[in-house]
Amino acid sequence: KEPFVYPKTAFEYPYATLIRPICLPTIKFESELLSQGNLAFEQKKEHNNCQISGYGKTTEENNGHATLTQASSYFQKAKMSLTHSPYACGASLLLGAEQLYNDPIAVRNNVKKITKTEVCAMGEVVQVGNHSWRVDTCQGDSGGPLTCIQGELADTKEPVTYVDNPNRKSVQIGAVSYGIGAKGCGDPNIEAPAVYERVTSHYEYVATFT
């Protein structure tokens, strides 16, 4: 079963400054991206080299954890650090699930082995009003893009963009897959990344429909 869906539209969208096609990553670019991210992880630095976007849940339910319960009415985007190796990702997910659930069965049900078709990314902790949140994907974001900018991987505070530089390309590295459960979305006290399905693992399927 493939994780990607290709919707058909009744008309074509004209390309403009803010409307451009997403590019597929080359194996070389993905490898360089992951190598830079792994180095940042070892140095314990926020890399902020990619971006998530979607309409996922953002409203807090105060039950002891930063649980998000209501979808956003607005399109959201935020920067992510594509830094975790499969081993580091699996270890972080396990630790996060243990912190969150304190139940061996719940932990086992919410943590899977990271496969070769997956990649992990985690956001930094930010202050929004009187609350601290970890930049994260949540329910409602599934299937959405994890994008990176080819030609510009600078660690800046603003979401990465290619509008001001036509030589940059927006590249889709992955699609939102899963995390340690909606109960842990955005919890600033849990250092657990989200898991994304790699686009490069599905080139043959993509080529069939594009």
Secondary structure, DSSP 8 states (H G I E B T S, - for coil): --S------SS----BTTB---B---HHHHHHHHHHHHHHHHTT-----EEEEE--B--EEESSSEEE-SB-SS-EEEEEEEEE-HHHHHHHHHHHHHHHH--HHHHHHH-----TTEEEEE--EEEETTEEEE----TT-TT-EEEEEET-----SS---STT-TT-EEEEEEEEEE-S-GGGTT-TT----EEEEEGGGGHHHHHHH-
